[in-house]
Amino acid sequence: MSSPPSESGFDSDLDRELLDHEISRRLHWFDVDRRKFLQLLGGGLLVCAAPRGVRAQESGRARVDRELPKQMSAWIHIGRDGKVTVFTGKVEVGQNIRTSLAQHVAEELRCPVESIAMVMGDTERVPWDAGTFGSRTTPTMAPQLRAVAAAAREQLLDMAAEHWDVDKASLTVAGGKITDASHKREKTFGDITAGQSLVKNVPAEPRVSGPREWKVAGTSVRKVNGPDIVTGRHLYTWDFTRPGMLHGKV
């Protein structure tokens, strides 16, 4: 004669143990093949929906569409000494974009890569940027800086033509200089700007060079800041400290 069931509904402690073991086994059952996956879902449809305004994973901030500044001075500055300073929110973390972006600017501006200094990620100086992620620097920032450099080149030609009172089409630009071959004279970029900002807007369709015309972009050049990087003198983002700065760890 069997004993009556306990108040818990189990015939014995052994039954309870077996059930607990089975539940524990299934809760930790992560090794699921395709057959088991279909058995679990029973042929149903799993639908995932994200509410509007969900925070972005990359930066922890809500994704906001912002219009980038159109004025050239927000992106580029040519000093009296001919030094070209380029501003971008992208940061160099080992992927060598400091060099590749400088190449794109040099290509359109017609100046040496060595004359270009990249200001990257300094939020007090650079235009707003969503962040450096997803391999987006080359397809998004490179065209932006190419457009800015091409617009700057055209403004420099306009300024030189006005100064010399000649037809702009008679002038050539190369090596960081504007040359008037017919009168055997030239001016450096620094001579033309005198260190003043380029205040015109970047046109919607700037005259950028096609790949067949490239002389700098797409070529092998010396890594910008290469000696500083290999000797440890170069400062990366995580090398900087601020007053009262705290450190966190995930």
Disulfide bonds with the S-S distance in Angstrom:
none
